Amino acid sequence: MNRRAGAWLSRYAIFGALIVECVFFSVQSEGFLRWDNVMNILRQNSFTAILAAGMTFAILTAGIDLSVGSVVGLSCVLCADILQRGGGLFAAVFVGLGVGVVVGILNGLMITWVRIPPFIATLGMMLVVRGAAFTYTDARTISGLPASFAAISHGLVPTAIMLVLFAAAWMLLMRTPFGRHVYATGGNRDAAWLAGIRVNQVLLKVYGLCGLCAGLAGVLMTSRLNSGYPRAGESYELDAVTAVVVGGTSLFGGRGSIWGTLAGAFFIGILNNGLNLAKVEPYDQQIIKGVVLLLAASLDRWRSETA
């Protein structure tokens, strides 16, 4: 296969796979195309897709952020606590988003200043932030939130927020110098530095954005649960990474698209939904998702070697 065909496969294969998957499950299960099931797919996968949007920036720079699931949990409990204390919607959303940005910047500082590899830095932060969520709540759920707050996650509101976020992320990546710097940093960090790109500043902004997306997912999760649950977001970082890799973004950095990530997120989400409708056991579903991730990673490796 020549380089042009490989590039085409990298960019568009996920969209074809998503269509085939939808056709397969619509034939396999009568309930797949029911309106309530479609709404469920859109609503549930909006959270993962929002996390995956931020993760795309990190992986494009040849990094990763394993703390995003824990950030969802901490954002969820802090947002809920402020609402319970009567702090108001604006304050709750501000804190929920703010904690994500702060954690993201801390990740960026550890990676750029302390020079800890992204995997280790964010793995450590994942444990710290999850522990902070449990400590803050004494491992209890914060309940008694205003009923009006739940309206944020009703209907297609999370989906609309997700689409606006992806449109903004696409503009940032494809229509601004920052986006070009992200791709350049992931493609060859030393060459980007020699070209005058402030690589450390790019990485700080990337991890700040990743944290912001996690904070937003945490706020929406609080609304959906109408409570602050310290275990919220557990294993979401794995779903986000899977969505990004399945969507065609290279783990080696410098190549990928935000719309591919969106398709990847819904590919995994629809796979989960279709397997549930087919009454496949949860443990078997994990095996299938693991195989999908390994296949996507193998394809990414092959593309990197033939590029």
C-alpha positions in Angstrom: 0.0 0.0 0.0 1.4 3.4 -1.0 1.7 6.4 1.3 -1.3 8.2 -0.2 -3.5 5.1 0.4 -2.2 4.8 3.9 -3.0 8.5 4.6 -6.5 8.0 3.3 -7.0 5.0 5.5 -5.7 6.9 8.5 -8.1 9.8 7.9 -11.3 8.1 6.9 -11.4 4.5 8.0 -13.1 5.2 11.3 -16.0 6.9 9.5 -16.6 3.8 7.3 -16.2 1.6 10.3 -18.8 3.7 12.2 -21.3 3.3 9.4 -20.8 -0.4 9.1 -21.2 -0.8 12.9 -24.5 1.1 12.9 -25.8 -0.9 10.0 -24.8 -4.2 11.7 -26.4 -3.4 15.0 -29.6 -2.0 13.4 -30.0 -5.4 11.6 -28.9 -7.3 14.7 -31.3 -5.7 17.2 -34.8 -4.2 16.6 -34.3 -1.8 19.6 -31.1 -0.2 18.3 -32.8 2.4 16.1 -35.5 3.2 18.6 -35.6 6.9 19.5 -35.0 6.4 23.2 -32.0 4.2 22.5 -30.6 6.8 20.0 -31.1 9.5 22.6 -29.4 7.3 25.2 -26.4 6.8 22.9 -26.0 10.5 22.3 -26.4 11.5 25.9 -24.1 8.8 27.4 -21.3 9.3 24.9 -21.2 13.0 25.1 -19.2 12.8 28.3 -16.6 10.5 26.9 -16.4 12.5 23.7 -15.8 15.7 25.7 -12.9 14.0 27.5 -11.6 12.6 24.3 -11.6 16.1 22.7 -9.1 17.3 25.3 -7.2 14.0 25.1 -6.7 14.6 21.4 -4.6 17.7 22.1 -2.4 15.7 24.5 -1.9 12.7 22.2 -1.2 15.0 19.2 1.9 16.2 21.2 3.0 12.6 21.8 1.7 12.8 25.4 -1.2 11.5 27.4 -3.3 12.5 30.3 -4.4 9.7 32.6 -5.8 12.0 35.2 -8.9 13.1 33.4 -11.2 10.5 34.9 -10.2 11.5 38.4 -10.6 15.2 37.5 -14.2 14.3 36.6 -14.7 12.9 40.1 -13.2 15.9 41.9 -15.0 18.4 39.7 -18.2 16.5 40.4 -17.9 16.7 44.2 -16.7 20.3 44.3 -19.5 21.4 42.0 -22.1 19.5 44.0 -20.8 20.8 47.3 -21.1 24.5 46.2 -24.6 23.9 45.0 -25.6 22.2 48.2 -24.2 25.1 50.2 -26.3 27.6 48.1 -23.4 29.0 46.2 -25.3 29.3 43.0 -25.0 27.9 39.5 -22.3 30.2 38.2 -20.0 29.6 41.2 -20.5 25.8 40.9 -19.7 25.7 37.2 -16.7 28.1 37.6 -15.2 25.9 40.3 -15.9 22.7 38.4 -14.1 24.0 35.3 -11.4 25.7 37.3 -10.3 22.6 39.2 -9.8 20.9 35.8 -7.7 23.8 34.5 -5.6 23.8 37.7 -4.9 20.1 37.5 -4.1 20.3 33.8 -1.6 23.1 34.4 0.0 21.1 37.2 0.4 18.2 34.8 1.9 20.5 32.3 4.4 22.0 34.8 5.5 18.5 35.9 6.0 17.5 32.3 7.8 20.7 31.1 9.7 21.9 34.2 10.3 18.7 36.2 10.6 16.7 33.0 8.6 13.8 34.2 7.3 11.7 31.3 3.6 12.4 30.6 2.5 8.9 31.4 4.1 8.9 34.9 3.2 12.5 35.7 -0.5 12.1 34.9 -0.7 8.6 36.4 0.6 10.1 39.7 -1.9 13.0 39.4 -4.7 10.5 38.7 -4.1 8.9 42.1 -3.7 12.3 43.9 -6.9 13.8 42.5 -9.0 10.7 43.1 -7.7 10.5 46.6 -8.6 14.2 47.1 -12.1 13.6 45.9 -12.6 10.8 48.5 -10.9 12.8 51.2 -13.1 15.8 50.6 -16.3 13.9 50.8 -15.2 11.2 53.3 -16.1 8.8 50.5 -19.7 9.9 50.7 -22.1 11.1 48.0 -23.1 14.7 48.1 -26.9 14.9 47.5 -29.6 17.5 48.0 -28.8 19.5 44.9 -31.3 21.9 43.3 -33.6 20.1 40.9 -33.2 22.8 38.3 -29.5 21.9 37.9 -30.4 18.5 36.5 -31.9 20.4 33.4 -28.3 20.9 32.1 -28.0 17.2 31.3 -31.6 16.7 30.0 -32.4 15.8 26.4 -29.8 16.8 23.8 -28.2 19.6 25.9 -25.0 17.6 26.6 -24.8 16.6 22.9 -25.2 20.3 21.8 -22.4 21.3 24.3 -20.2 18.5 22.9 -20.7 19.6 19.3 -19.9 23.2 20.1 -16.8 22.0 21.9 -15.6 19.9 19.0 -16.3 22.8 16.5 -14.2 25.1 18.7 -11.5 22.5 19.0 -11.4 22.1 15.2 -11.1 25.8 14.8 -8.3 25.9 17.3 -6.4 23.1 15.7 -6.9 23.9 12.0 -7.3 27.7 11.9 -4.8 29.1 14.5 -1.1 29.2 15.0 -1.5 27.3 18.2 -3.0 24.4 16.4 -0.1 24.3 14.0 2.3 24.4 16.9 0.5 21.4 18.5 1.0 19.3 15.4 4.6 20.5 15.0 5.4 19.7 18.7 4.1 16.2 18.3 5.7 15.6 15.0 9.2 16.6 16.1 9.7 18.5 19.4 13.4 19.4 18.7 12.6 20.6 15.2 9.7 22.7 16.6 11.9 24.3 19.2 14.6 25.1 16.6 11.8 26.7 14.5 11.1 29.1 17.3 8.0 27.4 18.8 7.8 27.8 22.5 7.3 24.1 23.1 6.8 24.3 26.9 4.2 26.9 26.5 2.4 24.8 24.0 2.4 21.8 26.3 1.2 23.9 29.3 -1.8 25.1 27.2 -2.5 21.6 25.9 -2.7 20.1 29.3 -4.7 23.0 30.6 -7.2 22.4 27.8 -7.3 18.8 28.6 -8.1 19.6 32.2 -10.7 22.1 31.1 -12.5 19.4 29.1 -12.4 17.1 32.1 -13.8 19.8 34.4 -16.6 20.4 31.9 -17.4 16.6 31.8 -17.4 16.7 35.6 -20.0 19.5 35.7 -22.2 17.7 33.3 -21.8 14.5 35.2 -22.9 16.3 38.4 -26.0 17.5 36.6 -26.8 14.0 35.2 -26.4 12.3 38.6 -27.8 15.4 40.5 -25.3 14.6 43.1 -21.5 14.7 43.8 -20.2 11.1 43.5 -16.5 10.8 44.3 -16.2 7.7 42.1 -17.6 9.5 39.0 -15.4 9.2 36.0 -13.6 6.0 37.0 -11.9 4.4 34.0 -13.1 7.3 31.7 -9.5 8.1 30.9 -9.2 4.6 29.2 -12.4 5.2 27.2 -11.0 8.7 26.2 -7.7 7.3 25.1 -9.4 4.4 23.2 -11.7 6.9 21.4 -8.7 9.0 20.3 -6.6 6.1 19.1 -9.5 4.4 17.3 -10.3 7.7 15.8 -6.9 7.7 14.0 -4.8 10.0 16.1 -1.3 8.7 16.3 0.1 7.8 19.7 3.5 9.0 18.4 2.1 12.5 17.9 1.8 14.9 15.1 -1.0 13.2 13.2 -4.8 13.0 13.8 -8.1 14.9 13.6 -10.6 16.1 16.1 -13.5 14.8 14.0 -11.9 11.4 13.9 -11.9 11.5 17.7 -15.6 12.2 17.7 -16.2 9.2 15.4 -14.0 7.1 17.6 -15.9 8.0 20.7 -19.2 7.1 19.2 -17.8 3.9 17.6 -16.8 2.7 21.1 -20.1 4.0 22.6 -22.2 2.3 20.0 -20.2 -0.9 20.4 -21.0 -0.8 24.1 -24.7 -0.1 23.4 -25.0 -2.8 20.7 -23.3 -5.4 22.9 -25.7 -4.6 25.8 -28.7 -5.0 23.5 -27.2 -8.3 22.4 -26.9 -9.3 26.1 -23.2 -9.9 25.9 -21.7 -10.3 29.3 -19.8 -7.2 30.7 -16.5 -9.2 31.0 -16.7 -10.3 27.4 -17.4 -6.7 26.4 -14.1 -5.7 28.0 -12.3 -8.3 26.0 -13.9 -7.0 22.8 -13.0 -3.4 23.6 -9.4 -4.4 24.4 -9.1 -6.2 21.1 -10.4 -3.1 19.3 -7.8 -0.9 21.0 -5.0 -3.3 20.2 -6.0 -3.4 16.6 -6.1 0.4 16.4 -2.7 0.7 18.1 -1.3 -1.9 15.7 -2.6 0.0 12.7 -1.1 3.2 14.2 2.3 1.5 14.5 2.1 0.2 10.9 1.2 3.7 9.6 4.1 5.2 11.5 6.5 2.7 10.0 5.3 3.2 6.4 5.0 7.0 6.6 
